[in-house]
Amino acid sequence: MATLTYVYSDSTAVLGPLAQLAEPHSYDLCAEHAQRLTAPRGWEVVRVAPEFIPTGPSSDDLLALADAVREAGRPRTAETPVEPAEPSGGVRRGHLRVLPGEGGR
């Protein structure tokens, strides 16, 4: 993986190690696309790291994934929403209102 950053003022595309923080005009690339990258005519490509080695998930990534799976598997308590009475005597259900019987008008 690599991060591509455009420096528009210098007409330069800088390709370096994967950035830890998101920056404007920066894009993360896989190893294949980092190796095949070309710049527009008149632009220069600066490669900070000569060879990009694909990396797998880190232990932090795996722990975060395991936490997310545990959280999704926890049983949720079903709460029945209480529908407030309308001032007109009806009951609100979603965006509709149920009015007391008025003889089919």
Buried (B, 14 or more C-beta within 10 A) or exposed (E): BBBBBBEEEEEBBBBBEEBEEEEEEBBEBEBEBBEEBEBEEEBEEEBEEEEBEEEEEEEEEEEEEEEEEEEEEEEEEEEEEEEEEEEEEBEEEEEEEEEEEEEEE
